[in-house]
């Protein structure tokens, strides 16, 4: 019984750690999904660019989309991915 509880606890810990340190981004030009390691832990899992390859600016987006674009830039574009 204790062995099962230990295994369950370790699996739960691994899933939570994976959620904090791994993510998926959608390439802003080709719309392909890629798994990546985040530079800091955050609960967010899926990252995408609301601007994409259009000529929009941050001022053209809603506040929610601006936050999404800021997170995409921080975790994906500034790290050399999605180029």
SULMO-V429766 format. One record per residue. RES is the residue in three letters. PSI is psi as a letter, one per 20 degrees, with the letter a starting at -180 (none if undefined). Layout:
res->RES psi->PSI
res->RES psi->PSI
This chain:
res->UNK psi->g
res->UNK psi->h
res->UNK psi->g
res->UNK psi->g
res->UNK psi->h
res->UNK psi->g
res->UNK psi->g
res->UNK psi->g
res->UNK psi->g
res->UNK psi->g
res->UNK psi->g
res->UNK psi->g
res->UNK psi->g
res->UNK psi->g
res->UNK psi->g
res->UNK psi->g
res->UNK psi->h
res->UNK psi->h
res->UNK psi->h
res->UNK psi->h
res->UNK psi->i
res->UNK psi->q
res->UNK psi->r
res->UNK psi->p
res->UNK psi->q
res->UNK psi->p
res->UNK psi->p
res->UNK psi->i
res->UNK psi->g
res->UNK psi->i
res->UNK psi->k
res->UNK psi->q
res->UNK psi->p
res->UNK psi->p
res->UNK psi->q
res->UNK psi->r
res->UNK psi->p
res->UNK psi->q
res->UNK psi->i
res->UNK psi->q
res->UNK psi->p
res->UNK psi->q
res->UNK psi->h
res->UNK psi->p
res->UNK psi->g
res->UNK psi->p
res->UNK psi->p
res->UNK psi->r
res->UNK psi->o
res->UNK psi->h
res->UNK psi->g
res->UNK psi->c
res->UNK psi->j
res->UNK psi->r
res->UNK psi->j
res->UNK psi->q
res->UNK psi->r
res->UNK psi->h
res->UNK psi->h
res->UNK psi->i
res->UNK psi->q
res->UNK psi->r
res->UNK psi->h
res->UNK psi->g
res->UNK psi->h
res->UNK psi->g
res->UNK psi->g
res->UNK psi->g
res->UNK psi->h
res->UNK psi->g
res->UNK psi->h
res->UNK psi->g
res->UNK psi->g
res->UNK psi->g
res->UNK psi->h
res->UNK psi->f
res->UNK psi->g
res->UNK psi->i
res->UNK psi->j
res->UNK psi->j
res->UNK psi->r
res->UNK psi->l
res->UNK psi->none
